[in-house]
């Protein structure tokens, strides 16, 4: 992954030091094979902006990422019924934060990318392709250290990718929720019930913290409903969630329903 990025060596700067401090504070450790993820969320005004960003991602950005050595780039659109508005999501895995830091340098030198993405890259201030981009940096859980590509037989337009965000009331409560996933068998319950995970990860930089996010996939919405019904009734989950030490560790939960694009690698 990202062979070209790995060839560049630079000294740590303030931003890298800050990232290290955040990881140490959250209990994360380098060198254990846990991936980092960048999740980019495009907030869009209308269909015109959706088409421009979609064209850029399909014909310029994703091909450039492949040329840079990233073989799995997830691209998703918000489901039409989602009340959060029109959005596109881009999920990119990295071996390290250094790879992520060098990403823009790499693709900016890609002439094919510059040409194919000209409409987006050179957009004027009064005709922008998006409203704003939110960028979230995550580190994979120890219990699910790398990205997983679901094996689903239904057409992409029918599949439901469910992105969840669990904010904790304080750092201490947040750490407890992390323990439920990694030490308390929550990941194992999802696996046993075949939730087809894409990732489970802790947010280490984002606008909503402390926070964790994860993505699971289903054949369609009916399949999704059936899985969550089974989860709610599962004896192991009932036992885990009823433990006194695991109460009140999520202060806000957001759920986003997504469809993969036809050019998404995930």
C-alpha positions in Angstrom: 0.0 0.0 0.0 1.3 3.4 -0.9 4.7 2.4 -2.1 5.5 5.8 -3.4 4.5 7.4 -0.1 6.7 5.1 1.8 9.8 6.1 -0.2 9.8 9.6 1.2 11.4 10.2 4.6 10.8 13.5 6.5 11.5 14.5 10.1 8.6 14.7 12.5 7.0 18.1 12.8 4.6 19.6 15.3 1.5 18.0 13.6 3.1 14.5 13.8 4.0 15.0 17.4 0.4 16.1 18.2 -0.8 13.0 16.5 1.5 10.8 18.5 0.3 12.4 21.8 -3.3 11.8 20.8 -2.6 8.1 20.1 -0.8 7.7 23.4 -3.6 9.4 25.3 -6.2 7.0 23.8 -4.1 4.0 24.6 -3.2 3.3 21.0 0.3 1.8 20.2 2.3 1.9 17.0 3.8 -1.1 15.3 1.0 -3.6 15.8 -0.3 -3.7 12.3 -3.4 -1.6 12.9 -4.5 0.5 9.9 -5.3 4.2 9.9 -8.3 5.5 8.0 -9.1 8.8 6.4 -12.9 9.3 6.0 -13.8 12.3 3.9 -17.4 13.5 3.9 -18.5 15.8 1.0 -21.4 18.0 1.9 -23.3 18.9 -1.2 -26.0 21.4 -2.1 -27.7 19.8 -5.1 -27.6 17.2 -7.9 -25.1 19.3 -9.9 -22.5 19.3 -7.2 -23.1 15.5 -6.7 -22.4 14.9 -10.3 -19.2 17.0 -10.3 -17.8 15.3 -7.2 -18.8 11.9 -8.5 -17.1 12.5 -11.8 -14.0 13.7 -10.0 -13.8 10.8 -7.7 -14.5 8.2 -10.4 -12.3 9.5 -13.2 -9.5 11.4 -11.3 -9.2 10.7 -7.6 -9.7 6.9 -7.3 -7.5 6.1 -10.3 -4.8 8.4 -8.8 -5.0 6.6 -5.5 -4.7 3.2 -7.3 -1.6 4.5 -9.1 -0.2 5.6 -5.7 -0.6 2.1 -4.4 -3.9 2.3 -2.6 -5.9 -0.7 -3.9 -9.0 -0.3 -1.7 -10.8 3.1 -1.8 -14.4 3.0 -0.6 -16.7 5.6 -2.2 -20.3 5.8 -1.0 -23.4 8.0 -1.5 -25.9 8.8 1.2 -29.2 7.0 0.7 -31.9 9.2 -0.8 -34.1 9.0 2.3 -31.3 10.2 4.6 -32.3 13.4 6.3 -28.8 14.7 6.6 -28.7 16.0 3.1 -26.7 15.0 0.0 -23.3 13.6 0.9 -20.5 11.5 -0.5 -18.1 9.5 1.6 -14.6 8.5 0.7 -12.8 5.9 2.9 -9.0 5.4 2.5 -6.8 3.0 4.5 -3.1 3.7 5.4 -0.4 1.8 7.1 0.8 4.9 8.9 0.1 8.5 9.6 3.2 9.4 7.6 1.6 7.8 4.5 -1.5 9.9 5.0 0.6 13.1 5.5 2.4 12.5 2.1 -0.8 11.7 0.2 -1.5 15.2 -1.3 2.2 15.6 -2.4 2.0 12.3 -4.3 -1.2 12.9 -6.2 -0.4 16.6 -6.9 2.5 15.4 -9.1 0.2 13.0 -11.0 -0.4 14.6 -14.4 -3.2 12.2 -15.3 -5.0 13.2 -12.1 -4.5 16.9 -12.7 -6.0 16.5 -16.2 -8.9 14.2 -15.4 -9.8 16.3 -12.3 -9.5 19.7 -13.8 -13.1 20.7 -13.4 -13.0 20.0 -9.7 -9.4 21.1 -9.0 -9.7 24.4 -10.9 -13.3 25.3 -9.9 -13.9 29.0 -9.4 -14.9 30.5 -6.0 -18.4 31.2 -7.2 -19.0 27.7 -8.8 -17.7 25.3 -6.2 -18.2 21.5 -6.5 -19.2 21.1 -2.8 -20.2 23.1 0.3 -17.6 21.7 2.7 -15.5 18.7 3.3 -15.2 17.1 6.7 -12.1 14.9 7.3 -12.0 12.3 10.0 -8.9 10.4 11.0 -9.3 7.0 12.7 -7.2 4.1 13.9 -8.5 0.5 13.6 -9.4 -1.4 16.7 -7.0 -4.1 17.9 -9.9 -6.6 17.4 -10.3 -5.6 13.7 -6.9 -4.2 12.7 -7.4 -4.0 8.9 -10.1 -3.1 6.4 -12.4 -5.8 5.3 -14.1 -6.0 1.8 -17.6 -7.5 2.3 -18.7 -10.3 0.0 -22.3 -9.5 -1.1 -24.1 -10.8 -4.1 -26.7 -8.1 -4.4 -26.3 -5.2 -6.9 -24.5 -2.1 -5.3 -27.7 0.0 -5.7 -29.5 -2.4 -3.3 -26.7 -2.8 -0.7 -26.9 -0.9 2.6 -23.6 0.2 4.2 -24.3 1.4 7.7 -21.9 3.9 9.2 -22.3 4.5 12.9 -20.8 7.1 15.2 -20.8 6.7 18.9 -19.8 9.8 20.9 -18.9 9.4 24.6 -19.8 11.8 27.3 -16.2 12.0 28.6 -12.9 10.4 27.7 -13.3 7.8 30.5 -16.7 6.7 29.3 -15.4 6.5 25.8 -12.5 4.2 26.8 -15.1 1.9 28.4 -17.1 1.7 25.2 -13.8 0.8 23.4 -13.3 -2.0 25.9 -16.8 -3.3 25.1 -15.8 -3.7 21.5 -12.3 -5.0 22.0 -12.3 -6.8 25.4 -16.0 -7.4 26.0 -16.8 -9.5 22.9 -19.0 -6.9 21.0 -16.9 -7.4 17.9 -17.3 -11.2 18.3 -21.1 -10.8 18.5 -21.1 -8.8 15.3 -18.9 -11.4 13.6 -21.0 -14.4 14.8 -24.2 -12.7 13.5 -22.5 -12.0 10.2 -22.7 -8.2 10.1 -20.1 -8.0 7.3 -18.0 -5.3 8.9 -15.9 -2.9 6.8 -14.1 -1.4 9.8 -14.2 -0.7 13.5 -12.1 2.3 14.6 -11.5 5.0 17.1 -11.6 8.6 15.9 -8.2 10.2 16.7 -9.0 13.5 14.9 -12.4 14.9 14.0 -15.0 17.5 14.9 -16.9 15.1 17.3 -14.7 13.6 20.1 -14.3 11.4 22.0 -15.8 9.1 19.4 -15.6 5.8 17.7 -17.0 4.8 14.3 -17.7 1.6 12.5 -19.2 0.4 9.2 -21.2 -2.8 8.5 -22.9 -4.0 5.4 -26.1 -5.8 4.3 -27.7 -7.2 1.2 -30.5 -4.7 1.5 -32.5 -2.7 4.1 -34.7 -5.8 5.0 -31.5 -7.8 5.6 -30.2 -4.9 7.8 -33.4 -4.9 9.9 -33.2 -8.6 10.4 -29.6 -8.5 11.5 -30.2 -5.7 14.1 -33.3 -7.6 15.4 -31.1 -10.6 16.0 -28.4 -8.5 17.6 -30.9 -6.9 20.1 -32.2 -10.3 21.1 -28.8 -12.0 21.4 -28.1 -13.3 24.9 -24.4 -12.4 24.8 -25.3 -8.8 23.9 -28.0 -8.6 26.6 -25.5 -9.8 29.2 -22.7 -7.5 28.0 -24.8 -4.3 27.8 -26.5 -4.9 31.2 -23.2 -4.9 33.1 -23.1 -1.9 35.5 -19.6 -0.8 34.4 -20.9 -0.4 30.8 -23.7 2.0 31.4 -24.0 5.5 29.9 -20.9 5.2 27.8 -22.6 6.6 24.6 -24.0 10.1 24.8 -24.9 10.4 21.1 -25.2 7.9 18.3 -25.5 8.8 14.7 -26.5 6.4 11.9 -25.9 7.0 8.2 -27.2 4.8 5.5 -25.0 4.6 2.4 -24.9 2.9 -1.1 -21.5 2.1 -2.6 -20.8 3.6 -6.0 -20.2 1.4 -9.0 -16.5 2.2 -8.9 -16.0 1.7 -5.1 -13.4 -0.9 -4.2 -15.4 -1.9 -1.1 
